[in-house]
C-alpha cells in the first residue's frame, strides 16, 4: 500500500477505487520544455480531457516572475504521459482579461493545451457535469516526466503570480519548503528523458506515488479548498482533483498553503466561461463556441469507448460502474453516459437562458435562476442532481431530455439542407431514448412529461362543411389547432355537433376565442413572436377575408378588438387538401420554391356568359402550361361563378398559391381601372418577393401599409387574400376521423 493510501486507510473500501485511480493516473500529464530541447525540469501537471486536449492551470505556463515559459519555435513545448513526450502548444488562456468584459470580470486560472499531432492516441479523464461542494473521498494527481519521475517545479519563491503569499503555487516549488522530500516522493535522483536531455530531479518509478489523498474539501468564494494528511507535493499544479465518490474530476489543482497541508483547486465548472476571446494568437481553436465543442468531444469519446467490438481494456465508465454498484440508482452511469453522448450530438442551445428555463421547468422552480451558470445541455443535465430519491431523479432527467429533444427539433423544423436534416435525426434519436427510459414511470408522470410545451409556428382554424339544412343553408363544425411544421398539429379547441351551425355563426364562435389562443401561441413561440394564422375553408368560401377578422388584443375581459391581418401573417388554405399529397400539387410547390423569381399569372375574364366551354378549356390550358414561377392572380370574386371555377381549376392543376381580393367584382361588370391597379400591385409584389416562402410576411406588410394608409397606392391590398397551401405541411385529418386531443 502506498504512503498516501496508508494514511487514508479506514475511510472506505479503497479496493473499489483501484481502477479509477489507475485511469486518473494515466490521464495526468506533465508539462515541460519542447521535446529534444535543453534540459529543464517539468513545469507542472495537466489532465487529458478530450482527444488532443489537455486542461491545466494558466499559471503553469508562466515562470515565477510571470513571464511566459521558454518554448520552442511557434510556442511549442512538451506534454509527457505514458513514457513519451509529445509536442503541444497553448490554445486557450482563460486567465487573460476580456477587453469587452471590463477589468472587474472574473478570470479563471485555467488553460487549454492542444497536442499538435492529431494521430496521438491517449485516454481521457471524465470531467464532472455538476458543481462540487463537499469532498469526503478524493485525491489529487501530479504528472511525471518521460521516465516516470514526479514533476517538481522550478524552485520559485513563495510569492505567486498575483502576489498572494498565503497560497503557494503547487507547481512552482523546488520541493517541500523544508527541503525534504514529501511522503511518497521517494529518493530524488537525476536522469535523462526519452530524448536524452536532462529531465531534472526524478525518482525511480516503483516508489513514486502519483497521487495524494485528500482529507477534506469544500467550496468557497475562491474555489475548492482541500486538506491532506501531507503537504501538497510540488508539481501538482494543473493536475486533477478526483472525487472518488462520484468517480469524476471536479477540480484542477491551483496552489498550496505555505504553512500547512491545505490546497486550492479551480472547479472544472469554471470551464463554462471558455469563449473565443480566450484563443491565443496563432492557435487553431475549436470554433465559435469552444466550450460546447470541447465538451462534445469529451462526451462522445467516452461513449465511443463502450463499443462492444473494442479491444482495449476497462474504461473510466467501468470504474464508475464499480463504484456506483449497489446504490440503487435508476439514473446510473450508463444512462448518464448515453444521454450526454446524445446531447453532445446536438447543436449548442441558441441562448443559455433556454437551458436555465428547461431546468427550471423540470425542478418546478419557476423563473428563479439557479445557483450555477448553465451554458450547454450538458450543464443542464448536471444541474438536476438534487439528492432526490431514485424515482424522482429518473423522472427529472427524462423530463429534461424530452424538453431538449423537442426544443432542438423545433429550432430546425423548417430549415432546408442536409445539416438541418441531420439535427432533426439526432433530436429524434434523443426522443427515442427518452421514450425507452420513460416506460418505467407511472402513468401520471408520463402524462406530465409529455407533450412538452412546444414552439408553435402557426394557429389553424378549420371549417368543416357538414350538409345543408332544410332551407338550403350550409352547416359547419370547426376546430383550432397549433401547428409545428411538417404536418404536425395539436388540436386545442373544437366545436363538434351533430347538426353544425351556419358559417357566420361558426366564424363568430371562433373569433370569440381566437384572440386569446393566438396570444398564448405567441408566448409559447418565444419573445416577440407572432405566429401565423391559417384558415382552411371549403370551396365556396375562398372569399373569406380572414386578414380583416377582428380579435381581442389582450386577455382582458373587456379587451379592444383589432384586425388580425396587419399584425401577423394570415393565409388561406383549401379544406379539401389533406394528408394525401397530389403529385401535381407537390411538383408545383417545388417549382415555386426553386424559381428565381415569381410571375403573376393573370386569369383573364370570361368573354361572356354564353361563351360555351371553349373559354373553360382555355383556362385549363393556361394553368397546365404555366411556368414554374407562375402564381395565379384573379380580380374576380371567387365566391361563385367564373372566379370560383378558376380557383378550382388552379387547385386541380396543382397550384399551391394564389392572390385575389376578398371582394372582387362579379361577372355583371368588366374589369376596370381598379382591376388594373390590383394586377399591377400583384406584379410588383411578386417581382421583389425573393421566393414563395416570404410571401406571407410580404402580404402582411402590404396589409399593414394599406390599413394605415402609410403608402399611396396600397389601398387595393386591404382585403387581399393569399392562398398558401404548403404540401410539405398538410392540414391535419378531419377531427371526426381521430380521437380528439384535449386542449392545453
C-alpha positions as a printed Julia matrix, in Angstrom:
744×3 Matrix{Float64}:
   0.0    0.0     0.0
   1.38   3.43   -0.91
   2.1    6.04    1.69
  -0.85   8.29    0.95
  -3.19   5.34    0.7
  -2.0    4.06    4.04
  -2.61   7.38    5.76
  -6.15   7.42    4.38
  -6.92   3.8     5.24
 -10.14   3.22    7.09
 -12.09   5.84    5.16
 -13.94   3.48    2.83
 -13.15   0.47    0.74
 -10.22   1.56   -1.45
 -10.36  -1.65   -3.46
 -13.31  -0.19   -5.37
 -11.15   2.77   -6.38
  -8.23   0.81   -7.84
  -9.45   1.06  -11.43
 -10.44   4.69  -11.03
  -7.08   5.72   -9.6
  -5.31   3.91  -12.41
  -7.35   5.77  -15.06
  -6.76   9.11  -13.35
  -3.02   8.44  -13.16
  -2.82   7.56  -16.86
  -4.67  10.73  -17.89
  -2.48  13.02  -15.77
   0.4   14.57  -17.72
   3.48  16.69  -17.07
   4.16  19.92  -18.96
   7.78  20.67  -19.82
  10.09  22.2   -22.38
   9.82  21.2   -26.03
  10.83  17.65  -26.93
  14.52  17.47  -27.71
  15.18  20.9   -26.25
  17.57  21.98  -23.5
  17.49  20.23  -20.16
  14.7   21.53  -17.94
  12.54  20.28  -15.14
   8.8   19.8   -15.81
   6.75  22.92  -15.13
   3.66  21.31  -13.66
   0.8   18.95  -14.42
  -2.3   18.73  -16.57
  -5.06  16.28  -17.4
  -6.15  14.87  -20.76
  -9.87  15.63  -21.13
 -10.68  15.21  -24.84
  -8.88  13.87  -27.91
  -5.9   16.19  -28.41
  -6.69  18.47  -25.45
  -5.1   18.98  -22.03
  -6.59  21.08  -19.22
  -4.18  22.75  -16.83
  -3.74  25.93  -14.82
  -2.76  29.0   -16.8
  -0.01  29.9   -14.33
   1.79  26.59  -15.01
   2.77  28.03  -18.39
   4.41  31.07  -16.79
   7.66  31.28  -14.84
   7.79  32.58  -11.27
   8.23  36.18  -12.47
   5.06  35.96  -14.55
   6.8   35.74  -17.93
   5.88  33.05  -20.44
   7.94  29.87  -20.21
  10.74  29.32  -22.67
   9.28  27.34  -25.54
  10.4   26.19  -28.92
   9.52  27.77  -32.26
   5.86  28.88  -32.5
   5.37  28.36  -28.79
   5.81  24.58  -28.86
   6.52  22.72  -25.62
   6.23  19.14  -24.41
   3.48  17.11  -22.77
   4.63  13.92  -21.08
   2.5   10.85  -20.47
   2.76   7.11  -20.95
   6.58   7.33  -21.08
   6.67   9.71  -24.07
   6.94  13.42  -24.75
   4.64  14.83  -27.45
   4.67  18.37  -28.89
   1.92  20.77  -27.86
   1.13  24.46  -27.63
  -1.13  26.74  -25.66
  -4.51  27.25  -27.37
  -6.79  28.95  -24.82
  -5.91  31.03  -21.78
  -8.9   31.73  -19.52
  -6.82  33.93  -17.24
  -6.44  36.55  -19.95
  -8.66  39.62  -19.45
 -11.51  40.06  -21.9
 -11.45  43.7   -23.07
 -15.2   43.61  -23.69
 -15.98  42.36  -20.17
 -14.19  45.14  -18.25
 -11.45  44.94  -15.61
 -13.75  43.57  -12.88
 -14.74  40.45  -14.83
 -13.92  37.13  -13.2
 -10.99  35.21  -14.68
 -10.21  31.55  -14.17
  -6.7   30.21  -13.71
  -7.24  27.65  -16.46
  -5.68  26.97  -19.84
  -6.25  24.52  -22.66
  -3.23  22.95  -24.32
  -3.55  21.34  -27.75
  -1.49  18.32  -28.79
  -0.08  19.06  -32.22
  -0.1   15.54  -33.62
  -3.75  14.67  -34.39
  -2.85  10.98  -34.56
  -1.75  10.88  -30.91
  -3.9    8.36  -29.06
  -4.43   8.73  -25.34
  -7.03   8.13  -22.62
  -9.27  10.92  -21.34
 -10.43  11.71  -17.82
 -14.1   12.2   -17.01
 -14.99  15.82  -16.19
 -17.94  16.29  -13.87
 -21.06  17.93  -15.26
 -22.13  19.15  -11.82
 -20.59  21.55   -9.3
 -18.56  20.15   -6.42
 -19.4   21.38   -2.93
 -18.11  18.91   -0.32
 -15.38  16.32   -0.83
 -15.13  13.37    1.54
 -13.12  10.9    -0.52
 -10.79  12.48   -3.06
  -7.25  12.5    -4.47
  -5.05  14.96   -6.3
  -2.7   13.77   -9.06
   0.59  15.07  -10.42
   2.3   14.37  -13.72
   5.54  12.52  -14.49
   8.34  13.12  -16.91
   9.15  10.64  -19.67
  10.88   8.21  -17.31
   8.14   8.23  -14.68
   9.6   10.81  -12.26
   7.23  13.13  -10.48
   7.27  16.74  -11.63
   8.93  19.11   -9.21
   8.54  22.68  -10.44
  11.22  25.33  -10.92
  12.18  26.39   -7.42
  10.23  29.63   -7.37
   9.99  31.9    -4.37
   6.92  31.98   -2.21
   5.18  34.88   -3.97
   2.75  33.72   -6.66
   1.93  35.4   -10.0
  -0.57  37.74   -8.4
   1.42  38.45   -5.23
  -0.52  36.08   -2.93
   1.76  34.76   -0.19
  -0.9   32.67    1.57
  -1.24  30.08   -1.14
   1.89  28.95   -2.92
   1.66  27.67   -6.48
   1.93  23.91   -6.18
   3.94  23.7    -9.37
   6.46  26.46   -8.71
   8.43  24.98   -5.84
  11.64  23.0    -5.96
  10.27  20.62   -3.32
   8.69  20.83    0.12
   9.62  24.05    1.83
  11.71  22.39    4.47
  13.89  20.93    1.68
  12.92  17.33    2.45
  11.08  15.04    0.06
   7.39  14.74    0.84
   5.76  11.41    1.68
   5.72   9.13   -1.29
   8.3   11.16   -3.22
  10.97   8.51   -2.93
  14.7    9.18   -3.22
  15.48  12.03   -5.59
  17.88  11.17   -8.43
  18.95  12.61  -11.76
  18.08  11.11  -15.1
  17.56  11.63  -18.8
  14.28  11.97  -20.65
  13.33   9.97  -23.72
  15.3   12.33  -25.95
  18.47  12.18  -23.88
  18.03  15.62  -22.32
  18.37  16.1   -18.62
  14.97  15.7   -17.03
  15.87  17.33  -13.71
  15.33  15.66  -10.33
  13.45  12.43  -10.63
  12.75   9.32   -8.62
  12.77   5.7    -9.68
   9.34   4.69  -10.91
   8.46   1.96   -8.36
   8.45   4.07   -5.14
   6.74   7.04   -6.76
   3.19   7.69   -5.62
   1.44   9.82   -8.29
  -1.44  10.88   -6.02
  -2.14  12.26   -2.57
  -5.26  11.51   -0.57
  -7.48  14.47    0.27
  -8.73  14.51    3.86
 -11.5   17.1     3.37
 -12.71  19.56    0.78
 -15.28  22.32    0.43
 -16.08  25.13   -1.95
 -15.84  28.8    -1.05
 -15.6   32.06   -2.98
 -12.02  31.31   -4.11
 -12.69  27.8    -5.39
 -12.3   24.31   -3.94
 -10.21  24.27   -0.77
  -8.95  20.9     0.37
  -6.71  19.45    3.04
  -4.48  16.39    3.01
  -2.51  14.41    5.55
   0.7   15.51    3.85
   1.75  18.74    2.24
   0.7   19.12   -1.39
   3.64  17.97   -3.46
   5.42  20.33   -5.86
   4.46  19.9    -9.49
   0.8   19.18   -8.72
  -0.41  22.5   -10.15
  -2.61  21.83  -13.15
  -3.26  18.24  -12.1
  -6.75  16.82  -11.5
  -8.66  16.76   -8.23
 -10.61  13.5    -8.3
 -13.84  12.93   -6.35
 -13.84   9.18   -5.79
 -17.4    9.05   -4.51
 -18.63  10.24   -7.92
 -15.72   8.96   -9.98
 -15.18  12.36  -11.59
 -12.59  15.08  -11.94
 -14.12  18.04  -10.14
 -11.2   20.48   -9.98
  -7.76  21.47  -11.24
  -5.12  21.93   -8.54
  -4.04  25.56   -8.29
  -1.85  26.02   -5.23
  -0.85  25.04   -1.69
  -0.67  26.86    1.61
   2.82  27.77    2.77
   2.43  26.56    6.35
   0.02  23.63    6.4
  -1.44  20.89    4.26
  -4.19  22.94    2.64
  -4.52  23.37   -1.1
  -6.74  25.19   -3.56
  -8.3   23.93   -6.81
 -10.22  25.6    -9.63
 -13.61  23.89  -10.14
 -13.89  22.33  -13.58
 -17.24  24.12  -13.92
 -15.15  27.3   -14.39
 -14.54  25.97  -17.92
 -18.06  27.19  -18.7
 -16.53  30.63  -19.06
 -14.43  29.5   -22.04
 -15.09  31.64  -25.1
 -13.49  32.53  -28.43
 -11.93  35.61  -26.79
  -9.57  33.29  -24.87
  -8.0   31.89  -28.05
  -4.27  32.56  -28.2
  -2.95  34.23  -31.35
  -1.89  31.66  -33.94
  -3.78  28.75  -32.36
  -6.27  26.76  -34.43
  -9.03  26.64  -31.84
 -12.41  24.92  -31.55
 -14.65  27.29  -33.45
 -17.16  29.95  -32.38
 -18.35  28.04  -29.29
 -15.23  26.33  -27.93
 -16.79  25.17  -24.65
 -19.63  23.33  -26.38
 -17.2   21.84  -28.92
 -14.73  20.71  -26.24
 -17.31  19.02  -24.03
 -18.94  17.4   -27.05
 -15.57  15.85  -27.95
 -15.22  14.71  -24.33
 -18.64  13.06  -24.08
 -18.54  11.42  -27.5
 -15.08   9.97  -26.8
 -16.25   8.33  -23.59
 -19.35   6.87  -25.25
 -17.27   5.55  -28.18
 -15.07   3.75  -25.63
 -18.01   1.48  -24.83
 -18.04  -0.03  -28.32
 -18.64  -3.74  -27.84
 -16.07  -4.53  -30.5
 -13.23  -2.66  -28.86
 -10.03  -4.47  -27.93
  -8.94  -2.03  -25.23
  -9.17  -2.76  -21.51
 -11.56  -1.41  -18.9
 -12.78   2.16  -19.34
 -13.4    5.06  -16.99
 -17.08   4.11  -17.25
 -16.28   0.62  -15.99
 -14.53   2.13  -12.99
 -17.51   4.37  -12.24
 -19.86   1.43  -12.57
 -17.84  -0.48   -9.97
 -18.02   2.46   -7.58
 -21.76   3.05   -8.06
 -22.79  -0.61   -7.88
 -25.35  -1.31   -5.19
 -26.55   2.28   -4.73
 -29.97   1.58   -6.24
 -29.97   4.5    -8.67
 -32.38   4.39  -11.61
 -30.37   7.05  -13.46
 -26.94   5.49  -13.25
 -23.64   5.98  -15.02
 -24.8    4.08  -18.1
 -27.86   6.29  -18.56
 -25.75   9.39  -17.98
 -23.06   8.27  -20.42
 -25.56   7.64  -23.23
 -27.59  10.77  -22.51
 -24.53  13.02  -22.62
 -23.41  11.43  -25.87
 -26.81  12.15  -27.41
 -26.74  15.72  -26.1
 -23.21  16.18  -27.48
 -24.51  15.46  -30.99
 -26.98  18.34  -30.85
 -26.17  21.97  -31.66
 -25.47  24.27  -28.76
 -28.6   25.93  -27.34
 -29.4   29.24  -29.05
 -29.29  31.02  -25.68
 -28.04  29.81  -22.26
 -31.32  31.09  -20.81
 -33.07  28.3   -22.69
 -31.1   25.78  -20.62
 -31.98  27.63  -17.41
 -35.66  27.67  -18.38
 -35.68  23.93  -19.11
 -34.05  23.12  -15.76
 -36.45  25.47  -14.0
 -39.44  23.75  -15.58
 -38.22  20.32  -14.55
 -37.39  21.34  -10.98
 -40.57  23.44  -10.78
 -38.72  26.49   -9.57
 -40.42  28.9   -11.95
 -38.35  31.79  -13.22
 -35.96  31.76  -10.25
 -32.4   31.42  -11.61
 -30.18  28.61  -10.45
 -27.02  28.96   -8.39
 -24.67  27.91  -11.2
 -24.09  29.24  -14.69
 -25.53  26.88  -17.31
 -24.12  27.13  -20.85
 -24.94  23.88  -22.62
 -27.41  21.0   -22.49
 -24.69  19.06  -20.59
 -24.62  21.72  -17.87
 -28.39  21.48  -17.53
 -28.08  17.73  -17.07
 -25.6   18.27  -14.24
 -27.94  20.73  -12.5
 -30.58  18.02  -12.0
 -28.67  16.07   -9.34
 -30.63  17.27   -6.31
 -30.12  14.35   -3.88
 -33.65  13.12   -4.58
 -34.92   9.59   -4.3
 -34.05   7.4    -7.32
 -37.52   7.59   -8.89
 -37.78  11.38   -8.63
 -34.28  11.71  -10.06
 -35.13   9.49  -13.04
 -38.31  11.46  -13.71
 -36.35  14.72  -13.7
 -33.77  13.52  -16.22
 -36.4   12.03  -18.54
 -38.42  15.24  -18.41
 -35.37  17.4   -19.12
 -34.18  15.33  -22.08
 -37.71  15.36  -23.52
 -37.69  19.16  -23.41
 -34.25  19.32  -25.07
 -35.3   16.93  -27.85
 -38.39  18.99  -28.62
 -36.67  22.37  -28.45
 -33.9   21.19  -30.77
 -36.34  19.72  -33.29
 -38.4   22.92  -33.26
 -35.33  25.05  -33.97
 -34.71  23.33  -37.33
 -38.15  22.06  -38.28
 -38.42  24.29  -41.36
 -34.72  24.68  -42.14
 -33.58  23.3   -45.51
 -30.43  21.34  -46.23
 -28.59  18.27  -45.01
 -27.27  19.91  -41.85
 -30.76  20.68  -40.55
 -31.92  17.19  -41.53
 -29.06  15.7   -39.51
 -30.07  17.75  -36.46
 -33.67  16.56  -36.78
 -32.41  13.0   -36.93
 -30.3   13.43  -33.77
 -33.23  15.05  -31.94
 -35.38  12.07  -32.93
 -32.73   9.7   -31.54
 -32.78  11.56  -28.23
 -36.59  11.41  -28.19
 -36.46   7.64  -28.74
 -34.01   7.28  -25.87
 -36.35   9.29  -23.63
 -39.29   7.13  -24.67
 -37.4    3.98  -23.73
 -36.43   5.35  -20.3
 -39.93   6.67  -19.59
 -41.6    3.25  -19.7
 -40.87   2.63  -16.01
 -42.54   5.87  -14.94
 -46.02   5.9   -13.52
 -48.8    6.87  -15.98
 -49.47  10.23  -14.32
 -45.78  11.13  -14.63
 -45.66  10.13  -18.28
 -48.65  12.4   -18.91
 -46.95  15.22  -17.02
 -43.79  14.93  -19.07
 -45.48  14.81  -22.45
 -46.42  16.56  -24.52
 -43.77  19.11  -23.64
 -44.66  22.74  -24.25
 -43.58  23.31  -27.84
 -42.91  26.32  -30.01
 -45.82  26.62  -32.45
 -45.33  28.42  -35.71
 -49.0   28.77  -36.65
 -52.6   28.53  -35.5
 -55.01  26.81  -37.89
 -58.75  27.48  -37.94
 -60.59  24.87  -39.94
 -64.23  24.96  -41.05
 -65.66  21.55  -41.9
 -68.84  21.55  -44.03
 -71.46  19.01  -42.95
 -74.65  19.29  -45.03
 -77.41  21.69  -45.96
 -80.41  22.3   -43.73
 -84.0   22.36  -44.98
 -83.63  25.96  -46.05
 -80.59  25.2   -48.19
 -78.09  26.75  -45.75
 -74.74  25.0   -45.41
 -73.8   23.99  -41.84
 -70.33  23.68  -40.31
 -68.27  22.36  -37.44
 -64.94  24.0   -36.67
 -61.64  23.33  -34.89
 -58.48  25.22  -33.9
 -55.03  23.59  -33.96
 -51.48  24.65  -33.22
 -49.02  23.82  -35.99
 -45.38  22.83  -35.59
 -44.44  22.22  -39.22
 -44.2   19.13  -41.44
 -47.82  18.16  -40.84
 -47.53  18.13  -37.05
 -50.63  19.59  -35.39
 -52.14  19.66  -31.93
 -55.88  20.31  -31.77
 -56.5   22.82  -28.98
 -60.16  23.78  -29.47
 -63.1   22.17  -31.21
 -66.81  22.69  -31.82
 -68.38  19.47  -32.99
 -72.09  18.79  -33.04
 -74.39  16.52  -34.99
 -76.18  19.4   -36.68
 -73.47  22.05  -37.04
 -74.07  25.79  -37.35
 -74.17  28.28  -40.25
 -70.81  29.62  -41.42
 -71.3   33.1   -39.99
 -72.18  31.67  -36.58
 -69.21  29.31  -36.69
 -66.94  32.24  -37.53
 -68.29  34.29  -34.62
 -67.71  31.37  -32.23
 -64.12  31.12  -33.44
 -63.45  34.85  -33.15
 -64.61  34.97  -29.53
 -61.78  32.59  -28.59
 -59.18  33.23  -31.26
 -57.51  36.31  -29.74
 -56.51  34.52  -26.53
 -55.42  31.44  -28.46
 -53.14  33.48  -30.72
 -51.61  35.34  -27.76
 -50.96  32.06  -25.96
 -49.28  30.6   -29.04
 -47.19  33.77  -29.4
 -45.95  33.32  -25.85
 -45.01  29.69  -26.45
 -43.25  30.59  -29.7
 -40.78  32.89  -27.96
 -40.09  36.57  -27.2
 -41.77  38.99  -29.62
 -43.06  36.14  -31.77
 -46.22  36.41  -33.87
 -47.4   33.03  -35.11
 -49.11  32.75  -38.46
 -52.91  32.43  -38.71
 -54.01  29.79  -41.22
 -57.66  29.44  -42.18
 -58.85  26.32  -44.02
 -62.16  26.75  -45.83
 -64.1   24.63  -48.34
 -64.94  25.56  -51.92
 -67.38  28.43  -51.99
 -65.68  30.15  -49.03
 -62.47  31.17  -50.77
 -63.53  34.81  -50.44
 -63.11  34.64  -46.64
 -61.33  37.85  -45.64
 -59.51  36.36  -42.64
 -56.98  39.18  -42.69
 -59.77  41.57  -41.72
 -61.05  39.49  -38.81
 -61.03  41.4   -35.55
 -59.89  39.6   -32.39
 -59.2   40.57  -28.79
 -55.95  42.49  -28.43
 -55.28  41.12  -24.91
 -56.66  38.61  -22.45
 -58.65  41.25  -20.54
 -62.37  40.56  -20.29
 -63.11  43.93  -21.92
 -60.21  43.9   -24.37
 -60.46  46.02  -27.5
 -60.78  44.33  -30.88
 -58.07  44.7   -33.5
 -57.83  43.44  -37.1
 -55.53  40.46  -37.21
 -54.05  40.9   -40.72
 -51.74  43.91  -40.24
 -50.03  42.4   -37.18
 -49.4   38.79  -38.27
 -49.24  36.73  -41.44
 -52.65  35.36  -42.46
 -53.08  32.75  -45.17
 -55.97  30.8   -46.66
 -55.86  27.04  -47.15
 -58.06  24.66  -49.1
 -60.07  22.46  -46.74
 -60.25  19.77  -49.42
 -56.48  19.17  -49.44
 -55.22  16.96  -46.65
 -52.56  14.38  -45.83
 -52.6   12.67  -49.21
 -50.44  14.94  -51.34
 -51.31  15.03  -55.02
 -48.17  14.73  -57.23
 -49.14  17.83  -59.24
 -49.53  19.82  -56.02
 -46.08  18.8   -54.78
 -44.49  19.39  -58.19
 -45.94  22.9   -58.43
 -44.78  23.73  -54.9
 -41.26  22.56  -55.6
 -41.24  24.59  -58.81
 -42.31  27.75  -56.98
 -39.7   27.14  -54.27
 -36.93  26.7   -56.85
 -37.98  29.59  -59.09
 -35.59  32.52  -59.08
 -38.47  34.97  -59.48
 -42.24  34.65  -59.22
 -44.52  35.88  -62.02
 -48.15  36.88  -61.67
 -50.35  34.73  -63.93
 -53.42  36.84  -64.68
 -56.53  34.73  -65.18
 -58.43  36.51  -67.98
 -62.13  37.16  -67.53
 -64.69  35.04  -69.36
 -65.65  36.82  -72.58
 -69.35  36.37  -71.97
 -71.93  34.31  -70.13
 -72.73  32.33  -73.28
 -69.17  31.75  -74.38
 -69.56  27.99  -74.01
 -66.89  25.53  -72.99
 -64.14  26.96  -75.12
 -63.2   29.58  -72.54
 -63.11  26.99  -69.74
 -60.75  24.85  -71.8
 -58.55  27.88  -72.36
 -58.26  28.36  -68.58
 -57.23  24.71  -68.18
 -54.56  25.08  -70.9
 -53.31  28.35  -69.42
 -52.85  26.85  -65.97
 -51.5   23.46  -67.09
 -48.8   25.03  -69.27
 -47.79  27.82  -66.89
 -44.12  28.09  -65.92
 -42.64  27.01  -62.59
 -42.63  30.51  -61.13
 -46.22  31.33  -62.1
 -48.74  32.27  -59.42
 -52.43  32.83  -60.38
 -53.97  36.25  -59.73
 -57.71  36.98  -60.09
 -59.62  40.24  -59.73
 -62.99  38.47  -59.97
 -64.92  37.31  -56.95
 -64.02  33.72  -56.1
 -67.22  33.04  -54.13
 -69.12  31.86  -57.2
 -69.22  31.83  -60.97
 -66.12  32.2   -63.1
 -63.79  33.08  -60.22
 -64.8   30.03  -58.19
 -64.33  27.78  -61.22
 -60.93  29.32  -61.99
 -59.64  28.71  -58.44
 -60.94  25.14  -58.6
 -59.04  24.55  -61.84
 -55.89  26.1   -60.31
 -56.11  23.71  -57.35
 -56.81  20.71  -59.6
 -53.72  21.51  -61.67
 -51.58  21.63  -58.52
 -51.16  25.36  -57.79
 -50.34  25.83  -54.09
 -50.64  29.63  -54.01
 -52.71  32.42  -55.47
 -53.84  36.01  -54.86
 -57.23  37.71  -55.15
 -59.3   40.36  -53.39
 -61.95  39.17  -50.95
 -64.47  41.47  -52.64
 -63.64  41.06  -56.3
 -66.1   42.07  -58.97
 -68.68  39.72  -60.42
 -69.45  38.79  -63.99
 -72.0   41.56  -64.28
 -69.24  44.08  -65.0
 -65.97  44.12  -66.89
 -62.55  44.83  -65.45
 -61.85  48.5   -64.81
 -59.04  50.73  -63.57
 -59.31  49.2   -60.1
 -58.58  45.77  -61.59
 -55.54  47.14  -63.44
 -54.26  48.67  -60.21
 -54.7   45.31  -58.44
 -52.8   43.35  -61.08
 -50.02  45.96  -61.23
 -49.64  45.77  -57.44
 -49.51  41.96  -57.52
 -46.8   42.03  -60.21
 -44.68  44.41  -58.16
 -45.19  42.3   -55.03
 -44.04  39.1   -56.74
 -41.12  40.64  -58.59
 -39.47  41.7   -55.35
 -40.61  38.79  -53.2
 -37.4   36.75  -53.15
 -39.31  33.47  -53.21
 -42.6   31.86  -52.28
 -41.57  31.3   -48.63
 -41.52  35.07  -48.0
 -44.97  35.73  -49.44
 -46.99  35.5   -46.17
 -44.83  38.13  -44.46
 -44.72  40.41  -47.55
 -48.51  40.33  -47.82
 -48.74  41.14  -44.1
 -46.51  44.17  -44.57
 -48.64  45.26  -47.51
 -51.83  44.89  -45.47
 -50.29  46.95  -42.66
 -49.41  49.78  -45.06
 -52.89  49.7   -46.56
 -54.56  49.73  -43.14
 -52.55  52.76  -42.04
 -52.71  54.45  -45.45
 -48.96  54.79  -44.91
 -48.13  54.42  -48.59
 -50.03  55.79  -51.52
 -51.42  53.19  -53.89
 -51.74  50.33  -51.39
 -55.49  50.57  -50.67
 -56.12  47.73  -53.12
 -54.41  45.36  -50.65
 -56.77  45.96  -47.72
 -58.82  42.83  -48.42
 -56.08  40.9   -50.23
 -56.37  37.12  -49.82
 -53.3   34.89  -50.07
 -53.92  31.23  -50.8
 -50.83  29.46  -49.43
 -51.03  25.67  -49.32
 -47.72  24.0   -48.44
 -47.91  20.29  -49.35
 -44.95  19.6   -47.04
 -47.09  20.83  -44.14
 -50.59  19.5   -44.94
 -53.53  20.29  -42.69
 -54.49  17.52  -40.23
 -57.09  14.8   -40.87
 -60.71  15.6   -40.18
 -61.21  15.75  -36.42
 -64.14  13.34  -36.68
 -61.74  10.67  -38.0
 -59.46  10.5   -34.97
 -59.63  10.8   -31.16
 -59.7   14.4   -30.02
 -56.73  15.75  -28.09
 -57.57  17.74  -25.01
 -56.66  21.42  -25.21
 -53.84  22.69  -23.01
